[in-house]
């Protein structure tokens, strides 16, 4: 009898351990998130963002340092911009308040590292996730007096940073341009690159890509538009001086394998917005060529 009881006890114990292990494995599988689809190059998810073929919802995580949350007006305009050019009708904004990294300036690698630590939204099912970080620190090498300041940057297929502290400093220089105006222009321009513009994942229907000088003085395509007044104009990326671009903000910037698809500079944005002062809106729009490109790649 004792032997039988012992066998039954061991059997029950084995079953309990097995169930516990399976439960633990199931929970581990449920919590394990595949992040690989959100760690690709800028423009790689252009068609998925523009069309509803694989994803019909956008989940946008707005990660912001305490005190540097974007304006409600800019986020409303940004959402309308996405609905205007994509087929995504279901767009959800999720806000994630973060403590300051306490950095005087942020390098591209530090920005990528912060995303690894803080990002919570990733692609699942029919939902495509975007991560936008609003920082309380300027970009490395900014020169506000010289006009070479970085407002924003895209560095992966679903990742971007907005240097909110710099956006506010720049808006304060003008009495006619609001903080929301600069935020909206920055967001829309950078997201234009996530749309794959210009020739950055979305092919051009007609050639309208501008060129800028690289560090060797050679003219090279710069993934921006050459059409006057377009949101994707090269002047929005490069601080211009005597017709030359700022090599400090060039497309070729790499840090430990992280590439900046675009670093949006300041005073040229302010100039373009001021050209719209007095019109019904200060919003800068995509031109006909850029719209044609995104329509050919699944957008509206």
Secondary structure, DSSP 4 states (H G I P E B T S, - for coil): -HHHHHHHHHHHHHHHHHHHHHHHHHHHHHH----GGGSS-TTTTHHHHH-SSS--EEEEEEEEETT-PPPHHHHHHHHHHHHHHSS--EEEEEEEEE-----SEE-HHHHHHHHHHH-----BTTEEEEEEEE-SSEETT-BTTTTB-EEEEEEETTEEEE-HHHHHHHHTT-SSS-HHHHHHHHHHHHHHHHTTTTTSSS--SS--EEEEE-TTS-EEEEEEE-STT-TTBGGGTSPPBTTB--GGG-TT-EETTEE-SEEEESHHHHHHHHHTTTSS-------HHHHHHHHHTT--
